[in-house]
Each structure stands twice: as structure tokens, then as C-alpha cells.
Amino acid sequence: MASTRKPDVAVFHSADCHLCERALAQVRGLRDELDFELREIDIGGDPALEAAYREWLPVVEIDGRRRFTYHVQLDALRRAVAQAAAES
């Protein structure tokens, strides 16, 4: 029986980051089409998240695996989400 778990897509971002705003809009725009859980994580004010993600923003992870930094490639995001769904 196939799992009904949706892939988890996390977008790490911060305020006043134009690349982050673009990535968030792109990922939000594909959420209904690709049927994934979306977590938007603002790293501002969290020293551990700042250290891990600040120089790479925005960062998109799928099921905990870093897939995109700086820019989101929409076709690659579609493939990565489909792969994650197939593995669940």
C-alpha cells in the first residue's frame, strides 16, 4: 500500500531578502500542484539557524535534504518533490 505522507518542503529565509521573497513565492505557487507540506522558517534571531543558513539564503530543503540555495529551479523542484513522494 502506498504511503499518504506528503513530502516536507522547508524554505529557510529572512526579512528583507529579495531572493528569499522570490523563492517563497515560487514554492508557494507550486504547493497545490505538487501536494507537499510547506514550512517557512525565518532564521532571524536564532543564532544556530543564522550560523547554518545565513550565507546560503534562501535555502530549500525537501525531507531534510538541502536541494536549492540562492535560486529555485522550478522543473528541478517538481522532480525533487516527485522523487521524495515516491520514496515515502
WOFENQUI-V764428 format. One line per field, one symbol per residue. ss: DSSP state (~ for helix, > for strand, _ for the rest). psi: psi as a letter, one per 20 degrees, with the letter a starting at -180 (. if undefined). A space follows every 50 residues. Layout:
ss->???
psi->???
This chain:
ss->_______>>>>>>____~~~~~~~~~~~~~~~~~__>>>>>>____~~~~ ~~~~~~__>>>>__>>>>>____~~~~~~~~~~~~~~_
psi->pqqjpqqoppoprrqkohhgggggggghhigggimqpppoooipiohghg hhhgiiqqppqolipphqqgqpoghhggggghghhhi.
